[in-house]
Amino acid sequence: MKVVPLDVFDHEPMCPEQIEVANGAHRIAFVTTTSYKNGMYVLDDDLPDFINGEEAVIKQESLDEIDWEVAV
């Protein structure tokens, strides 16, 4: 199994440790808006820029809940 980094809004793909340091927490927001109907992972500090005044649904996900591994 191999850890696959997450695509994170306005950043290079990040592994769990990088997200925890950048977010200051062991979680990340998964956000859907009218422009991003499929959703995207967004760090807390980037939420205002990502949402940009649109209606949004924000789900906080623990980094432990995310499936990080894929078979190689």
C-alpha positions as CSV (number, residue, x, y, z in Angstrom):
1,M,0.0,0.0,0.0
2,K,1.1,3.5,-0.8
3,V,0.0,6.8,0.8
4,V,-1.6,9.1,-1.8
5,P,-1.5,12.8,-1.0
6,L,-4.8,14.8,-1.2
7,D,-5.4,17.5,-3.7
8,V,-5.9,20.6,-1.6
9,F,-7.2,23.9,-2.8
10,D,-4.5,26.4,-3.7
11,H,-1.7,24.0,-2.6
12,E,0.3,21.1,-4.0
13,P,-1.0,17.7,-3.0
14,M,-0.5,17.2,0.7
15,C,0.1,14.1,3.0
16,P,-1.6,13.9,6.4
17,E,1.4,15.3,8.3
18,Q,1.6,18.3,6.0
19,I,-2.1,19.0,6.4
20,E,-1.9,18.8,10.2
21,V,1.0,21.3,10.3
22,A,-0.6,23.7,7.8
23,N,-4.0,23.5,9.4
24,G,-2.9,23.4,13.0
25,A,-5.4,20.5,13.6
26,H,-5.9,16.8,12.8
27,R,-8.7,17.6,10.3
28,I,-9.5,19.3,7.0
29,A,-12.6,20.7,5.5
30,F,-14.3,19.1,2.5
31,V,-16.3,21.9,0.9
32,T,-18.9,22.0,-1.9
33,T,-20.1,25.2,-3.5
34,T,-22.2,26.0,-6.6
35,S,-18.9,26.3,-8.6
36,Y,-17.3,23.2,-7.1
37,K,-20.2,20.7,-7.0
38,N,-17.9,17.7,-6.6
39,G,-16.2,19.4,-3.6
40,M,-12.6,20.0,-2.7
41,Y,-10.4,19.7,0.4
42,V,-9.6,23.2,1.8
43,L,-7.4,24.3,4.7
44,D,-9.1,26.5,7.3
45,D,-7.2,29.7,6.3
46,D,-8.2,29.2,2.7
47,L,-12.0,28.8,3.3
48,P,-12.9,32.5,2.6
49,D,-11.0,32.5,-0.7
50,F,-12.5,29.2,-1.8
51,I,-16.1,30.0,-0.8
52,N,-15.8,33.5,-2.2
53,G,-19.3,34.6,-1.2
54,E,-21.0,31.5,-2.6
55,E,-23.4,29.2,-0.7
56,A,-21.3,26.4,0.7
57,V,-21.6,23.1,2.5
58,I,-18.6,22.4,4.8
59,K,-17.8,19.0,6.3
60,Q,-14.9,18.8,8.7
61,E,-13.1,15.4,8.3
62,S,-10.7,13.9,10.7
63,L,-7.5,12.9,8.9
64,D,-8.0,9.4,10.4
65,E,-11.3,9.1,8.4
66,I,-9.7,9.6,5.0
67,D,-8.6,6.6,2.9
68,W,-4.9,7.5,2.3
69,E,-3.7,4.3,0.8
70,V,-4.0,2.6,-2.6
71,A,-2.7,-0.7,-3.8
72,V,0.4,-0.4,-6.0
